[in-house]
Amino acid sequence: MMTIKRRLLLISNSTLHGGGYLEHCQEQIRNFLGEQVKRVLFVPYALHNRDAYAKTAREKFESLGYSLDSVHEASNPVDAVNNSEAIFIGGGNTFRLLKALYDNGLIPAIRKKVFEDGIPYIGSSAGTNVATVSIHTTNDMPIVYPPSLQALGLVPFNINPHYLDPIVNSKHMGALREGCLLLVDGEKATLLGITGARLFVRGSAPKEHEPGQDFSFLLCQS
């Protein structure tokens, strides 16, 4: 049986109320990347102003001890992915992000780097959405249309970042609250952060889970 190398850190949100960019999860990011990773490839496609977005991400990752290159600055985005040590896909509009991933031919390249080479993948908000099976659970407006709503499929389930607890009698459904992270290492998945998550399974009542919960069983879902 082939061992799955994937290593993922899926973050619900980039900024938590009262804190700076990625401040609430910076220690998890540093622990996740470790000392072997020196450079991170940033994918800023979810926002319109990619230069400004890359500047924000670069300043943050440099403060954590990592150099950062942005894929939009590369002459060949696929080559940039193929040569990357780690990938970080930031938040913004999920439809804009997924369309750009398709337009630049990055879906198979990222999947190969994660599944075959085992490089670390960090997603935040929209970057977490596209790591899943599809973007059907995004809260975003469809300001552009990707050729498909199928995403990277790095995990065999969907996530709703920025999950808000439902108002009484509301039928809204979701998963990761802000301040929540999902760490995936091979076939093991663990809930991290300072808030819990709500798990929705067809045919069952929603269940609450606190940080530290082992979610490895979700990786076995087909």
Solvent accessible surface area in square Angstrom, and as a share of the most:
residue,aa,sasa,rsa
1,M,234,1.05
2,M,165,0.74
3,T,110,0.64
4,I,48,0.24
5,K,110,0.47
6,R,10,0.04
7,R,68,0.25
8,L,0,0.00
9,L,1,0.00
10,L,0,0.00
11,I,0,0.00
12,S,0,0.00
13,N,2,0.01
14,S,18,0.12
15,T,69,0.40
16,L,39,0.19
17,H,187,0.84
18,G,83,0.80
19,G,32,0.31
20,G,34,0.33
21,Y,43,0.16
22,L,0,0.00
23,E,86,0.39
24,H,44,0.20
25,C,0,0.00
26,Q,49,0.22
27,E,89,0.40
28,Q,47,0.21
29,I,0,0.00
30,R,83,0.30
31,N,114,0.58
32,F,10,0.04
33,L,7,0.03
34,G,30,0.29
35,E,154,0.69
36,Q,169,0.75
37,V,14,0.08
38,K,125,0.53
39,R,110,0.40
40,V,1,0.01
41,L,11,0.06
42,F,0,0.00
43,V,0,0.00
44,P,0,0.00
45,Y,3,0.01
46,A,1,0.01
47,L,73,0.36
48,H,151,0.67
49,N,90,0.46
50,R,79,0.29
51,D,99,0.51
52,A,49,0.38
53,Y,17,0.07
54,A,1,0.00
55,K,122,0.52
56,T,57,0.33
57,A,0,0.00
58,R,65,0.24
59,E,98,0.44
60,K,33,0.14
61,F,0,0.00
62,E,97,0.44
63,S,80,0.51
64,L,14,0.07
65,G,64,0.61
66,Y,13,0.05
67,S,40,0.26
68,L,5,0.02
69,D,55,0.29
70,S,3,0.02
71,V,0,0.00
72,H,47,0.21
73,E,102,0.46
74,A,37,0.29
75,S,125,0.81
76,N,69,0.35
77,P,28,0.17
78,V,50,0.29
79,D,69,0.36
80,A,20,0.16
81,V,0,0.00
82,N,67,0.34
83,N,123,0.63
84,S,14,0.09
85,E,68,0.30
86,A,1,0.00
87,I,0,0.00
88,F,0,0.00
89,I,0,0.00
90,G,0,0.00
91,G,8,0.08
92,G,27,0.26
93,N,22,0.11
94,T,1,0.00
95,F,21,0.09
96,R,65,0.24
97,L,0,0.00
98,L,0,0.00
99,K,65,0.28
100,A,8,0.06
101,L,0,0.00
102,Y,64,0.24
103,D,95,0.49
104,N,50,0.26
105,G,34,0.32
106,L,0,0.00
107,I,20,0.10
108,P,91,0.57
109,A,10,0.08
110,I,0,0.00
111,R,92,0.34
112,K,100,0.42
113,K,18,0.07
114,V,0,0.00
115,F,51,0.21
116,E,103,0.46
117,D,69,0.36
118,G,17,0.16
119,I,17,0.09
120,P,11,0.07
121,Y,0,0.00
122,I,1,0.00
123,G,0,0.00
124,S,0,0.00
125,S,12,0.08
126,A,1,0.01
127,G,0,0.00
128,T,0,0.00
129,N,4,0.02
130,V,0,0.00
131,A,0,0.00
132,T,0,0.00
133,V,57,0.33
134,S,3,0.02
135,I,1,0.01
136,H,120,0.53
137,T,49,0.28
138,T,24,0.14
139,N,87,0.45
140,D,46,0.24
141,M,143,0.64
142,P,55,0.34
143,I,91,0.46
144,V,46,0.27
145,Y,160,0.61
146,P,13,0.08
147,P,101,0.63
148,S,38,0.25
149,L,62,0.31
150,Q,92,0.41
151,A,11,0.09
152,L,1,0.00
153,G,23,0.22
154,L,1,0.00
155,V,2,0.01
156,P,39,0.25
157,F,32,0.13
158,N,54,0.28
159,I,6,0.03
160,N,5,0.03
161,P,2,0.01
162,H,62,0.28
163,Y,4,0.02
164,L,132,0.65
165,D,84,0.44
166,P,47,0.30
167,I,144,0.73
168,V,128,0.74
169,N,138,0.71
170,S,50,0.32
171,K,182,0.77
172,H,81,0.36
173,M,121,0.54
174,G,7,0.07
175,A,22,0.17
176,L,7,0.03
177,R,35,0.13
178,E,64,0.29
179,G,1,0.01
180,C,0,0.00
181,L,1,0.00
182,L,5,0.03
183,L,51,0.25
184,V,0,0.00
185,D,77,0.40
186,G,10,0.10
187,E,84,0.38
188,K,109,0.46
189,A,0,0.00
190,T,26,0.15
191,L,0,0.00
192,L,46,0.23
193,G,23,0.22
194,I,128,0.65
195,T,42,0.24
196,G,8,0.08
197,A,4,0.03
198,R,48,0.18
199,L,29,0.15
200,F,50,0.21
201,V,76,0.44
202,R,236,0.86
203,G,86,0.82
204,S,63,0.41
205,A,76,0.59
206,P,69,0.43
207,K,125,0.53
208,E,86,0.39
209,H,28,0.12
210,E,117,0.52
211,P,52,0.32
212,G,55,0.53
213,Q,58,0.26
214,D,67,0.35
215,F,8,0.03
216,S,25,0.16
217,F,93,0.39
218,L,17,0.08
219,L,14,0.07
220,C,108,0.64
221,Q,89,0.39
222,S,155,1.00
